[in-house]
Amino acid sequence: MAIFNRRREHTNRLRPEDARHSPGQLAAYGAQHILTMYGGVIAPPIIVGGAAGLSATEIGLLVTAALFVSGLATLLQTLGIGPLGSRLPIVQGISFAGVSTMVSIASTGGLQPVFGSIIVAGVIGLVLSSFFAQLVRLFPAVVTGTIITVIGLSLMPVAFSWALGNNPSKPGYGSMANIGLAGLTLLIILVISRLFQGALSRLSILIGLVLGTVIAAGLGKADFSSVGDARLIAPPQLLHFGAPTFEVGAIVAMTIVILVTLIETTADILTIGEIVGTDVDARRVADGLRADMLSTTVAPVFGSFTCSAFAQNVGLVALTGIKSRFVVATGGLILVLLGLLPVVGAIVAGIPYPVLGGAGLVLFGSVAAAGIRTLSRVDYEDNLNMIIVAVGVGFGLIPVAAPKFWDAFPEKVGVVLNSGISAAALTAVVLNLAFNEWQFGKRSGPSVFAAAADERDRHKPLG
């Protein structure tokens, strides 16, 4: 009995992210994470490879490298080594944030200056990681809630684009067939979530993707022709595209991208901590940022690009309630295997975009809902928190509502503010400092922007 009590006390001390699952559950839940983010991982190498004028075979090598590096980065982030890794259920993948910058560099100089700029900018980010971690106190609930909401809302156009077919130049884009397939996938997920409980309900996204793909294949809407051409095993090739070159202009542009990535990853780490319900202090954020930046710095050696946390997988954690970092680590292992087995990656790549779109609507919406839940605990009486949320969300949605809004501004400004997440973060942090932290000119009594008292508020919210 004493042994049992000691084991029970040890279990009670476990953090939510340290929960254990059976091997079968780890594989199933981990696969669900990979299916959720697979399209996002392969998009940057396809786009940048095309801008660099690579052949289909060479672009395939970029895709394989992206999967392999994403897997290693996820393992480092979730399991951790010393001061590296937040040890939270965060999926790391090749970031979309720097695609426009990399396309600009690759279209004139090829991949070598892209890789060189990433290495230098990654080292700069690694040095700055500890400084960024000290900014945790600048992210109270009113700030994190605003950022989380914007993350979810800014991802919704991706889901809608997937539902339409993702590529406007392809036949059938925007057709009722594509939209219907996305809707059917969404319906499958909703039905499973409503009618079943436990493990089956938590696998609703995975089941929806599988059944949606099967239905799409029956309708001739799934293309698995690339499977036959894929090699069974293909280990990563180091410096396959040549030695990196270092150009000042490219390095400056990529450093700005890295600063944006640091802001976004900080927000994602704080978000997942909120969703999981675990303590995330400055040291833990720094560990997570260091893992992110180290993965980014090493990625070009394998022929890949900048890494960052994937917000859509944050939504999956919120949706399923599976908080274990070991589940995500298993997903990272699957990514590594996919990077070594292109034929398996080709099968997963056969999932039609409309199917991904139906699942994405639930996933990205869950992120926004998590942000709204956080904002519901904020105190809006006798303060200016209402305007912090209003302006923060407004700035965060500018790139979504008006993608060319920042085009007339200097390029450095556009690179930062054209990311809705970084725009919302910067706006909310600055306004929180001005309205809640700095005492200069501050007077008692609400302004016209303060929320009126509501008798339905039954508890003392977080400030």
C-alpha positions in Angstrom: 0.0 0.0 0.0 2.9 2.4 0.8 4.4 1.7 -2.6 1.0 2.4 -4.2 0.6 5.7 -2.3 4.1 6.8 -3.4 3.3 6.0 -7.0 0.0 7.9 -6.7 1.7 10.9 -5.2 4.3 10.9 -8.0 1.5 10.7 -10.6 -0.3 13.7 -9.0 2.9 15.7 -9.3 3.1 15.1 -13.0 2.6 18.1 -15.2 -0.2 17.8 -17.7 2.3 17.8 -20.6 4.1 14.8 -19.0 1.0 12.5 -19.3 1.7 9.0 -20.6 -0.2 7.0 -23.2 -0.1 3.5 -24.6 2.1 2.9 -27.7 -1.0 2.6 -29.9 -2.4 5.9 -28.6 0.9 7.6 -29.1 1.1 6.5 -32.7 -2.6 7.4 -33.5 -2.5 10.8 -31.8 1.0 11.6 -33.2 -0.2 10.7 -36.7 -3.1 13.1 -36.3 -0.7 15.9 -35.5 1.4 15.1 -38.7 -1.7 14.9 -40.9 -2.8 18.3 -39.6 0.4 20.1 -40.4 1.7 18.1 -43.4 0.4 20.5 -46.0 2.0 23.5 -44.2 5.4 21.8 -44.1 5.6 20.9 -47.8 4.3 24.2 -49.1 7.4 26.4 -48.5 9.9 24.0 -50.2 7.5 23.7 -53.2 7.1 27.5 -53.5 10.8 28.5 -52.9 12.1 25.6 -55.1 9.9 26.8 -57.9 11.2 30.4 -57.5 14.7 29.0 -57.7 14.0 27.2 -60.9 14.5 23.7 -59.6 13.4 20.5 -61.3 10.6 18.4 -59.9 13.1 15.9 -58.6 15.1 18.6 -56.8 11.9 20.1 -55.3 11.2 16.6 -54.0 14.5 16.6 -52.2 13.5 19.9 -50.6 10.2 18.4 -49.4 12.0 15.4 -48.0 14.5 17.6 -46.2 11.7 19.7 -44.8 10.0 16.7 -43.3 13.2 15.4 -41.8 14.2 18.7 -40.3 10.7 19.3 -38.9 10.8 15.9 -37.2 14.2 16.6 -35.6 13.1 20.1 -34.5 9.9 18.7 -33.0 11.8 16.0 -31.0 14.2 18.7 -29.7 11.3 21.0 -28.7 9.2 18.4 -27.0 11.8 16.2 -25.3 14.5 18.8 -24.8 18.3 18.5 -24.3 19.6 20.7 -21.4 18.7 24.3 -22.1 17.2 23.4 -25.4 13.5 22.7 -25.8 10.4 24.0 -24.0 9.3 20.4 -23.3 5.8 21.3 -24.3 3.5 19.6 -26.9 4.6 21.9 -29.7 5.1 20.8 -33.3 8.0 22.5 -35.0 7.9 22.8 -38.8 9.3 24.7 -41.7 7.9 28.2 -41.4 5.8 30.0 -43.9 6.7 33.4 -42.4 9.8 33.8 -44.5 8.5 32.4 -47.8 8.1 35.8 -49.5 11.6 36.8 -48.4 13.1 33.5 -49.6 11.3 33.7 -52.9 12.8 37.2 -53.5 16.3 36.0 -52.7 16.0 32.7 -54.6 14.5 34.2 -57.7 17.7 36.2 -58.4 20.5 34.2 -56.6 19.2 30.7 -56.2 19.2 28.7 -53.0 22.7 29.2 -51.8 22.2 32.8 -50.6 18.9 31.7 -49.0 20.7 29.1 -47.0 23.5 31.4 -46.0 21.2 34.1 -44.8 19.2 31.6 -42.7 22.4 30.4 -41.0 23.5 33.9 -40.0 20.0 35.0 -39.0 19.5 31.8 -37.0 22.7 32.4 -35.0 21.5 36.0 -34.3 18.1 34.6 -33.2 19.9 32.1 -31.0 21.8 34.9 -29.2 18.6 36.9 -28.8 16.6 34.0 -27.4 17.3 34.7 -23.7 16.4 38.4 -24.2 13.1 37.6 -25.8 12.3 35.2 -22.9 12.4 38.1 -20.5 9.4 39.6 -22.3 7.0 37.0 -20.7 5.8 39.5 -18.1 4.6 41.7 -21.0 2.1 39.1 -22.0 -0.7 39.1 -19.5 -4.1 37.6 -20.3 -5.3 40.6 -22.2 -2.3 40.3 -24.5 -2.1 36.5 -24.9 -5.9 36.3 -25.4 -5.7 38.9 -28.2 -2.8 37.1 -29.9 -4.4 33.6 -29.6 -7.6 34.9 -31.1 -5.7 36.5 -34.0 -3.7 33.3 -34.6 -6.9 31.4 -35.1 -8.7 34.0 -37.2 -5.6 34.7 -39.4 -5.4 31.0 -40.2 -9.0 30.7 -41.4 -8.2 31.9 -45.0 -5.8 29.0 -45.3 -8.6 26.5 -44.4 -10.9 28.3 -46.9 -8.2 28.2 -49.6 -7.7 24.4 -49.0 -11.5 23.9 -49.2 -11.6 25.5 -52.6 -8.7 23.4 -53.9 -5.6 25.6 -52.9 -4.5 26.3 -56.4 -6.6 28.8 -58.5 -4.8 27.7 -61.7 -6.0 24.1 -61.5 -9.3 22.9 -62.9 -12.1 22.6 -60.4 -10.8 25.3 -58.1 -13.7 26.7 -56.1 -16.1 24.1 -57.5 -19.1 22.7 -55.6 -17.3 19.3 -55.7 -14.4 20.7 -53.7 -16.5 22.7 -51.3 -18.8 19.7 -50.8 -15.8 17.4 -50.1 -14.6 19.9 -47.5 -18.1 20.1 -46.0 -18.4 16.3 -45.9 -15.1 16.0 -44.0 -16.3 18.7 -41.6 -19.5 16.8 -41.1 -17.7 13.5 -40.4 -15.6 15.2 -37.7 -18.6 16.8 -36.1 -20.6 13.5 -36.1 -17.8 11.6 -34.6 -17.2 14.3 -32.0 -20.9 14.3 -31.0 -21.7 10.6 -31.1 -18.6 9.0 -29.6 -16.5 9.6 -26.5 -13.0 8.9 -25.3 -10.2 7.9 -27.7 -12.5 7.7 -30.7 -13.8 11.2 -30.3 -10.3 12.5 -29.8 -9.2 10.9 -33.1 -12.1 12.7 -35.0 -9.7 14.8 -37.0 -7.6 11.8 -38.1 -10.7 9.7 -38.9 -12.2 12.6 -40.8 -9.1 13.0 -42.9 -8.9 9.2 -43.6 -12.6 8.9 -44.5 -12.6 12.1 -46.5 -9.6 10.9 -48.5 -11.3 7.5 -49.2 -14.4 9.2 -50.4 -12.4 11.6 -52.5 -10.5 8.7 -54.1 -13.8 7.0 -54.9 -14.9 10.2 -56.7 -11.6 10.5 -58.5 -10.6 13.6 -56.5 -7.4 12.1 -55.0 -4.2 11.8 -56.9 -1.7 9.1 -55.7 0.2 8.9 -59.0 3.4 10.2 -57.4 3.6 7.2 -55.1 4.8 4.9 -57.9 7.6 7.3 -58.8 8.9 7.9 -55.2 12.0 6.1 -53.9 11.4 3.8 -51.0 14.4 5.0 -48.9 16.3 8.3 -49.4 18.5 9.5 -46.6 19.0 13.3 -46.4 21.8 14.6 -48.5 24.0 17.2 -46.8 24.6 20.4 -48.8 23.1 18.9 -51.9 22.5 22.3 -53.4 26.0 23.6 -52.8 27.8 25.5 -50.1 25.9 28.5 -48.6 26.8 32.0 -49.7 26.5 35.1 -47.6 25.1 38.3 -49.0 24.5 41.3 -46.7 21.1 42.2 -48.2 19.8 38.7 -47.9 21.0 38.4 -44.3 19.4 41.7 -43.2 16.1 40.6 -44.8 16.2 37.2 -43.2 17.1 38.6 -39.8 13.9 40.6 -39.9 12.1 37.3 -40.6 13.8 35.7 -37.7 12.7 38.5 -35.3 9.1 37.9 -36.5 9.5 34.2 -35.9 10.8 34.8 -32.4 7.6 36.9 -31.6 5.4 34.2 -33.1 7.1 31.3 -31.4 6.9 33.2 -28.0 3.2 33.7 -28.6 2.8 30.0 -29.5 4.7 28.8 -26.4 2.6 31.0 -24.1 -0.6 29.9 -26.0 0.1 26.2 -25.5 1.0 26.8 -21.9 -2.4 28.4 -21.5 -4.2 25.6 -23.2 -2.3 22.8 -21.4 -2.7 24.6 -18.1 1.0 24.5 -17.1 3.4 27.1 -15.9 5.5 28.8 -18.6 8.1 31.1 -17.2 10.9 33.1 -18.9 13.4 30.3 -18.7 11.0 27.9 -20.3 10.3 30.3 -23.1 14.0 30.8 -23.6 14.6 27.1 -23.8 11.9 26.8 -26.5 13.3 29.7 -28.5 16.8 28.3 -28.4 15.5 25.0 -29.8 13.6 26.9 -32.5 16.7 28.9 -33.5 19.1 26.0 -33.4 16.8 24.0 -35.7 16.7 27.0 -38.0 20.5 27.4 -38.0 21.1 23.7 -38.8 18.3 23.3 -41.3 20.2 24.6 -44.4 22.8 21.9 -43.9 20.1 19.4 -44.8 18.7 21.6 -47.5 15.8 23.2 -45.6 14.6 26.5 -44.3 13.5 28.4 -41.1 11.6 26.5 -38.4 8.8 27.7 -36.1 6.0 26.4 -34.0 2.9 25.4 -35.9 -0.2 27.2 -34.7 -2.6 24.7 -36.3 -1.3 22.0 -34.0 -1.8 24.2 -31.0 -5.5 24.2 -32.2 -5.4 20.4 -32.3 -4.3 20.2 -28.7 -7.1 22.6 -27.7 -9.6 20.5 -29.7 -8.7 17.0 -28.5 -7.5 17.7 -25.0 -4.5 15.5 -25.5 -1.8 17.5 -23.8 1.1 15.0 -23.6 4.4 16.2 -25.2 5.2 12.5 -25.8 2.3 12.4 -28.3 3.8 15.3 -30.2 7.3 13.7 -29.9 5.9 10.6 -31.5 4.6 12.8 -34.3 8.1 14.2 -34.7 9.5 10.6 -35.0 6.9 10.0 -37.7 8.1 13.1 -39.5 11.7 11.9 -39.4 10.6 8.6 -40.9 8.6 10.4 -43.6 11.8 12.3 -44.4 13.6 9.0 -44.9 10.8 7.3 -46.7 9.6 9.5 -49.6 7.1 6.8 -50.7 5.2 7.2 -47.4 5.4 10.9 -47.7 3.9 10.7 -51.3 1.0 8.7 -49.9 0.3 11.3 -47.2 0.7 14.1 -49.9 -2.2 12.4 -51.7 -4.7 13.8 -49.2 -6.8 16.3 -51.2 -6.7 19.9 -50.1 -10.5 20.1 -49.8 -10.3 17.4 -47.2 -7.6 19.3 -45.3 -9.8 22.4 -45.6 -12.8 20.7 -43.8 -10.5 19.7 -41.0 -8.7 23.1 -40.9 -12.0 24.9 -40.3 -12.4 23.0 -37.0 -8.7 23.3 -36.0 -8.2 26.9 -36.7 -11.5 27.8 -35.2 -10.5 26.0 -32.1 -7.4 28.3 -31.7 -9.6 31.4 -32.0 -12.1 29.9 -29.5 -9.2 29.3 -27.0 -8.2 33.0 -27.4 -11.8 34.1 -26.7 -11.9 31.9 -23.6 -8.7 33.6 -22.4 -10.2 37.0 -23.0 -13.3 36.1 -21.1 -11.2 36.0 -17.9 -9.9 39.6 -18.4 -11.1 42.4 -16.3 -12.7 45.1 -18.5 -14.1 47.4 -15.8 -12.5 50.8 -15.0 -9.6 50.2 -17.4 -8.7 50.3 -21.1 -8.4 46.6 -21.7 -11.4 46.7 -24.2 -9.5 49.0 -26.5 -6.3 46.9 -26.2 -8.2 43.9 -27.5 -10.1 46.0 -30.2 -7.0 47.6 -31.7 -4.8 44.5 -31.3 -7.3 42.3 -33.2 -7.8 45.0 -35.7 -4.1 45.3 -36.5 -3.7 41.5 -36.5 -6.4 41.1 -39.2 -5.1 43.8 -41.6 -3.0 41.2 -43.5 -6.1 39.0 -43.8 -8.6 41.7 -44.8 -6.2 43.9 -46.8 -3.1 41.9 -47.9 -1.6 44.9 -49.7 -2.1 47.4 -46.9 1.6 47.6 -46.0 3.0 47.5 -49.5 3.5 51.3 -49.6 5.5 51.2 -46.4 9.3 50.5 -46.2 10.0 46.8 -46.8 11.3 46.2 -43.2 8.0 47.5 -41.8 6.0 45.4 -44.2 7.9 42.2 -43.4 7.1 42.6 -39.7 3.5 43.9 -39.8 2.4 41.7 -42.7 2.3 38.9 -40.2 -1.0 39.2 -38.4 0.4 37.4 -35.4 3.4 39.7 -34.9 1.3 42.8 -35.7 -1.2 41.8 -33.0 1.5 41.0 -30.5 3.4 44.2 -31.0 0.2 46.3 -30.8 -1.2 44.5 -27.8 2.1 44.7 -25.9 2.7 48.4 -26.5 -0.9 49.3 -25.6 -0.8 47.2 -22.5 2.4 49.0 -21.4 0.8 52.4 -22.2 -2.5 51.8 -20.6 -1.8 49.3 -17.7 1.9 49.5 -16.8 3.0 53.1 -17.3 1.6 55.4 -14.6 2.4 58.7 -16.3 -0.8 60.7 -16.9 -2.9 57.9 -15.6 -6.1 58.9 -13.8 -8.8 57.0 -12.0 -12.2 56.4 -13.6 -13.1 54.7 -16.8 -12.9 56.3 -20.3 -15.5 56.0 -23.0 -13.7 52.8 -24.1 -14.1 51.0 -20.7 -16.7 48.2 -20.5 -19.7 48.9 -18.3 -20.2 46.6 -15.3 -22.2 43.5 -16.2 -24.1 41.6 -13.5 -23.5 38.4 -15.5 -19.8 38.5 -14.5 -19.8 36.1 -11.6 -16.2 35.9 -10.8 -13.1 38.1 -10.6 -11.3 37.8 -14.0 -7.6 37.8 -14.6 -6.1 41.3 -15.3 
